[in-house]
Amino acid sequence: VSFLEILDDINGEISQAGNWNAYTRLLLLPQKQQIAKICYKNYDVWKRNLTNLKLISNQLKSEDFPELVLPNELVELNGNIVGYIMPYVEGITLDKILQSKGSNTHCILSVFDQLASVINRLPANIHIGDLHSQNVIVSNNGNAHVIDVDGFSADNGFTMTCPLCFNNIISNQLPQNKYFNDDKSVKISINTDIYCLIEIFFTWM
C-alpha cells in the first residue's frame, strides 16, 4: 500500500515523546482498526529493521503466534518501504498495569506466563529485541499482545536495533563479554529476550 493511500485514514498520532530511539511515527487508522508505523528519519536503521522484519514475518507466517502483532502489509513511498500497517489492539500497556496499586496479581502472573510461552515457542534464531512493558498490550480478557515487532532480531548476521538499556537492574549485572560488544552494542543471544522478561518481572517485584 502507498503512503498516500493511508493519508485520508489518519486520525491521530501515538506520542513517542522521550523515546531516544523514536525514529518512527505511529499513526492511528481507526476506521480500519489499524496502526501505521512510518519511518521519518534514520532510514538506514529502518532498513536493518525491515530486513529483520521480513525474515521474521516469512518464518512465522505459518506458525500460530496470536501473542505477536505482526504486520498486515508494507507501506511504500517513492518506491521505498517506509513503514508497515499492523492491527490495532484494544487494551492497556503492561507498564500501566504494573504501576497500578490495585492490579490483580493473578492477572499479572498470567501475562508473564504468556510472554514466557511465546519466547519458548519462537524459533531458536529469533529473539524479541525490544521486549519491554510498554510494548506489551493486555486486552480486556487478559491476553498479552507484543507490539513493535520490527525490534525483533534474527541470527543471520543481523543485530538488535533496540538494545537493552544500561541503566536498569538486569543489564548492569549481565556479563559484558557475553551480551555486549566492545562498542557497547548488544550481541545476539538466545537468552537476550529472556533477560528482558526478567527485567520487567524484577522491576514489578
C-alpha positions in Angstrom: 0.0 0.0 0.0 1.3 3.5 -0.7 1.6 6.2 1.9 -0.7 8.4 0.0 -3.4 5.8 0.3 -3.4 5.9 4.1 -3.3 9.7 4.5 -7.1 10.0 4.5 -7.4 7.4 7.2 -5.1 9.0 9.7 -6.9 10.2 12.8 -4.0 11.0 15.1 -0.6 10.1 16.3 0.6 8.0 19.2 3.2 10.1 21.0 6.7 8.7 21.4 8.0 11.6 23.4 11.0 10.8 25.5 11.9 7.7 23.4 15.6 8.2 22.3 15.1 5.6 19.6 11.8 7.1 18.2 12.8 7.4 14.5 9.3 6.4 13.5 5.7 7.7 13.9 2.7 5.7 14.9 -0.4 6.8 13.1 -3.9 5.8 14.1 -6.2 4.5 11.4 -9.4 3.9 13.5 -11.8 3.3 10.6 -9.9 0.1 9.8 -8.8 -0.7 13.4 -5.1 -0.4 12.4 -2.0 1.5 13.1 0.6 2.6 10.6 4.2 2.7 11.7 6.1 5.1 9.4 9.9 5.8 9.4 10.7 9.6 9.2 14.4 9.6 10.0 17.4 7.3 10.4 16.4 5.4 7.3 19.5 3.2 7.4 18.4 1.9 10.8 14.9 1.3 9.5 16.2 -0.7 6.5 18.0 -3.0 9.0 14.8 -3.3 11.0 12.9 -4.0 7.8 15.3 -6.8 6.8 14.8 -8.5 10.2 11.0 -7.9 9.9 10.8 -9.6 6.5 12.8 -12.6 7.7 10.8 -13.0 10.8 7.4 -12.5 9.2 8.3 -15.1 6.5 9.4 -17.6 9.1 6.4 -17.1 11.4 3.6 -16.7 8.9 2.8 -20.4 9.0 3.1 -20.6 12.8 0.5 -19.8 15.4 1.6 -16.8 17.4 -1.5 -14.9 18.5 0.6 -13.0 21.1 2.6 -11.3 18.3 1.1 -8.3 16.5 2.6 -9.0 13.1 2.3 -6.5 10.1 -0.6 -6.8 7.7 1.1 -5.1 4.8 4.1 -2.8 4.0 3.8 0.9 3.2 5.7 2.4 0.2 6.7 6.0 -0.6 8.5 6.9 -3.8 9.5 3.3 -4.3 10.9 2.8 -0.8 9.4 0.7 2.0 8.9 3.3 4.7 6.6 1.5 7.2 4.0 -1.1 7.8 0.4 -1.5 8.9 -0.5 -3.6 11.9 -3.7 -4.4 13.7 -4.9 -2.1 16.5 -5.1 -4.0 19.8 -7.6 -2.6 22.3 -6.2 -2.8 25.9 -3.8 -1.3 28.3 0.0 -1.4 28.3 1.7 -3.7 30.8 3.7 -0.9 32.3 0.5 0.9 33.4 -0.8 -2.4 34.9 2.4 -2.9 36.8 2.3 0.6 38.1 -1.3 0.3 39.4 -1.6 -0.5 43.1 -4.9 -2.2 42.5 -3.6 -4.6 39.9 -4.6 -8.3 40.2 -1.5 -10.3 40.9 -3.0 -13.4 39.3 -3.6 -11.4 36.1 0.0 -10.1 36.1 1.5 -13.5 36.6 -0.7 -14.8 33.7 0.7 -12.1 31.4 4.3 -13.1 32.4 3.4 -16.8 31.7 2.1 -15.9 28.3 5.2 -13.9 27.4 7.4 -16.7 28.6 5.4 -19.1 26.5 5.9 -17.1 23.3 9.6 -16.8 23.9 9.9 -20.5 24.4 7.9 -21.2 21.2 9.8 -18.9 18.9 12.4 -20.5 16.6 15.8 -20.5 18.2 17.2 -18.0 15.7 14.6 -15.3 16.5 14.8 -13.0 19.5 12.5 -10.3 20.9 14.9 -7.4 20.9 12.5 -4.8 22.2 10.6 -6.6 24.9 9.6 -4.1 27.5 6.4 -3.4 29.3 5.3 -0.5 27.0 5.4 -2.9 24.1 3.0 -5.4 25.7 -0.7 -4.7 25.4 -3.0 -6.6 27.7 -6.6 -6.9 26.3 -9.7 -6.8 28.5 -9.8 -10.6 28.5 -6.2 -10.8 29.9 -4.5 -11.8 26.7 -1.0 -10.4 26.1 0.0 -9.0 22.7 3.6 -8.0 21.8 3.7 -5.0 19.5 6.6 -3.1 17.8 7.9 -6.3 16.2 10.4 -4.6 14.0 12.6 -4.6 17.1 13.0 -8.4 16.7 16.3 -9.8 15.6 17.4 -12.8 13.6 20.7 -14.7 13.9 21.7 -14.4 10.3 24.2 -11.6 10.7 21.7 -9.0 12.0 21.9 -7.2 15.3 19.4 -5.8 17.6 18.3 -2.3 16.8 16.6 -1.8 20.2 19.2 -2.9 22.7 18.8 -3.4 26.4 19.4 -0.1 28.3 22.3 0.2 30.6 20.6 2.0 33.4 18.5 -0.9 34.6 18.9 -3.7 37.2 19.5 -6.5 34.7 21.9 -5.1 32.1 24.1 -3.8 34.9 24.5 -7.4 36.1 25.0 -9.0 32.7 28.4 -10.5 31.8 29.6 -7.7 29.4 31.7 -10.0 27.2 28.7 -12.4 26.7 25.9 -10.0 25.8 27.8 -6.8 24.7 30.4 -6.0 22.1 33.3 -3.7 22.9 31.4 -0.8 21.4 28.5 -1.5 23.8 26.2 -2.8 21.1 24.2 -5.9 22.1 25.3 -9.3 20.9 22.6 -11.7 19.6 21.9 -14.3 22.2 19.2 -16.9 22.6 18.8 -15.7 26.2 18.5 -11.9 25.5 14.7 -11.7 25.4 14.5 -13.9 28.5 16.7 -11.3 30.3 14.3 -8.6 29.1 11.4 -10.5 30.5 13.2 -11.0 33.8 13.9 -7.2 33.9 10.2 -6.5 33.7 9.5 -9.0 36.4 12.2 -7.7 38.7 11.0 -4.1 38.2 7.5 -5.2 39.2 8.8 -7.0 42.2 
